[in-house]
Amino acid sequence: MDATKALVQERGCNNMTLNDIIKRTGLSKGGIYHYVKSKDELLAFVLQERMEEINDRFFAEVNQGKKEFEGPLKEIVKKLPSLQDPHDPTNRILLYLLAKNDQPAVSEIINKFYDQAVQLSKKWITAGQHAGVIPLSVNADKTAELFILISYGFRVRSSLSNDDHAFSTDDFSILMADLLQPKQK
């Protein structure tokens, strides 16, 4: 995975091949194909790894037993600035795969990743609801999908320009907190 991310940063997704991965890692061709069917599938695993990393940090914070909102949210927002980074490998991979979405195998990969991202976001919201730090009135399905749609928007925008924008990842983290925290009376 690290070799794949490094090659994406060095060469881009279009110019990177599985042979490059084989050379970089020393794995055999059979070793690579034991785990993945294609370069696109390998790239999707990089996206999945990022989601799992955030999920692990989130639940490590939750499992400390404190019934609080800020700690787990902090673990999610830590990676938000990377959504604006045009050089971030996961942004480059997502955009590359989206451009190939007309291919059935890639479409399946992209849809699976999107569904996984929405489900994890929903899982984080419902965990907060079960802990009593997010109101039950928050619609977990809609809110989870909104958060993923916004994160995809940041990733796309990162490829368009580096100019300052009116809505930043700091604004996104504030929006998350506003939508998820109980309203003060």
C-alpha positions in Angstrom: 0.0 0.0 0.0 2.8 2.4 0.9 4.5 1.7 -2.5 1.3 2.3 -4.3 0.7 5.6 -2.6 4.3 6.7 -3.3 4.0 5.7 -7.0 0.7 7.6 -7.3 2.4 10.7 -5.9 5.5 10.2 -8.1 3.9 9.1 -11.4 0.2 9.6 -11.1 -2.4 6.9 -11.5 -2.4 6.8 -15.3 1.3 6.3 -15.5 1.7 3.8 -12.7 1.5 0.1 -13.5 1.3 -3.1 -11.5 4.8 -3.8 -12.8 6.0 -0.7 -11.1 4.5 -2.1 -7.8 6.2 -5.4 -8.4 9.6 -3.7 -9.0 9.1 -1.4 -5.9 8.0 -4.1 -3.5 9.8 -7.1 -4.8 6.6 -9.1 -4.9 6.1 -11.6 -7.7 3.5 -11.1 -10.4 1.6 -14.1 -8.8 2.0 -12.5 -5.4 0.3 -9.3 -6.6 -2.5 -11.1 -8.5 -3.1 -13.3 -5.5 -4.4 -10.1 -3.7 -5.8 -8.0 -6.6 -7.3 -8.5 -10.0 -6.2 -5.1 -11.4 -4.4 -1.8 -10.7 -7.9 -0.3 -10.2 -8.7 -2.7 -7.5 -5.3 -2.1 -5.8 -6.0 1.7 -5.9 -9.4 1.1 -4.3 -7.7 -0.7 -1.5 -5.7 2.5 -0.8 -9.0 4.3 -0.5 -10.4 1.7 1.8 -7.3 1.8 3.9 -7.8 5.5 4.5 -11.4 4.9 5.7 -10.4 2.0 7.9 -7.6 4.2 9.5 -10.1 6.9 10.4 -12.6 4.4 11.6 -10.0 2.7 13.9 -8.9 6.1 15.3 -12.5 7.1 15.9 -13.4 3.9 17.7 -10.2 3.9 19.7 -11.3 7.3 21.0 -14.9 6.1 21.6 -13.7 2.9 23.4 -11.9 5.0 26.0 -15.3 5.0 27.7 -15.8 8.8 27.9 -19.2 9.9 26.9 -18.1 12.9 25.0 -18.5 14.4 21.5 -15.2 16.3 20.9 -12.6 13.4 21.1 -14.2 11.2 18.5 -15.0 14.1 16.2 -11.4 15.3 16.5 -10.3 11.9 15.0 -12.5 12.4 12.0 -11.6 16.0 11.3 -7.9 15.4 11.6 -7.8 14.1 8.0 -10.2 16.8 6.6 -7.4 19.1 5.4 -6.1 16.3 3.1 -9.4 16.5 1.2 -8.1 19.8 -0.2 -4.7 18.6 -1.1 -4.3 18.0 -4.9 -1.2 15.8 -4.2 -2.9 13.5 -1.7 -2.8 10.0 -3.2 -6.4 9.2 -2.1 -7.7 12.3 -3.9 -5.8 11.5 -7.0 -7.0 7.9 -6.9 -10.6 8.8 -6.4 -10.6 11.2 -9.3 -8.8 8.7 -11.5 -11.3 6.0 -10.7 -14.3 8.3 -11.2 -13.0 9.1 -14.6 -13.2 5.4 -15.4 -16.6 4.9 -13.9 -18.0 3.9 -17.3 -16.2 0.6 -17.0 -18.3 -1.9 -15.1 -15.5 -3.2 -12.9 -14.4 0.3 -11.9 -18.0 1.4 -11.4 -18.5 -1.5 -9.0 -15.3 -0.5 -7.1 -16.4 3.1 -6.9 -19.9 2.3 -5.8 -18.6 -0.1 -3.1 -16.2 2.6 -1.8 -19.0 5.2 -1.7 -21.4 2.8 0.1 -18.6 1.9 2.6 -17.9 5.6 3.2 -21.6 6.4 3.8 -22.0 3.4 6.1 -19.0 4.2 8.2 -20.2 7.8 8.5 -23.6 6.5 9.6 -21.9 4.1 12.0 -20.0 7.0 13.6 -23.2 9.0 14.0 -25.2 6.1 15.5 -22.3 5.4 17.9 -22.7 9.0 19.1 -26.4 8.6 19.4 -26.0 5.4 21.5 -23.5 7.3 23.7 -26.0 10.1 24.2 -23.8 12.8 22.7 -25.6 13.1 19.4 -29.4 13.6 19.5 -31.6 10.8 18.2 -33.4 13.5 16.1 -30.4 13.6 13.8 -31.2 11.5 10.7 -28.1 9.3 10.5 -28.7 8.3 6.9 -29.1 11.7 5.4 -26.4 13.3 7.6 -23.9 10.6 6.7 -24.5 10.9 3.0 -24.3 14.8 3.2 -20.9 14.5 4.9 -19.6 12.1 2.2 -21.0 14.3 -0.6 -19.2 17.3 0.9 -16.0 15.4 1.2 -16.2 14.3 -2.4 -16.8 17.9 -3.4 -13.5 18.9 -1.6 -11.7 16.2 -3.4 -13.0 17.3 -6.8 -12.3 20.9 -6.1 -8.7 20.1 -5.1 -8.1 19.1 -8.7 -9.6 22.3 -10.1 -7.7 25.1 -8.3 -5.6 26.0 -5.3 -7.3 29.3 -4.8 -8.8 30.3 -1.6 -12.5 29.3 -1.3 -15.3 30.5 0.8 -16.0 27.1 2.3 -13.0 25.3 3.9 -12.5 22.1 5.8 -12.5 24.2 8.9 -16.0 25.3 7.9 -16.9 21.6 7.3 -15.8 20.6 10.7 -17.9 23.4 12.2 -20.9 22.3 10.1 -20.4 18.7 11.4 -20.4 19.9 15.0 -23.4 22.1 14.5 -25.5 19.4 12.8 -24.5 16.7 15.3 -24.5 18.4 18.7 -27.5 18.8 20.8 -29.0 22.3 20.5 -28.5 24.5 23.6 -31.7 25.9 25.0 
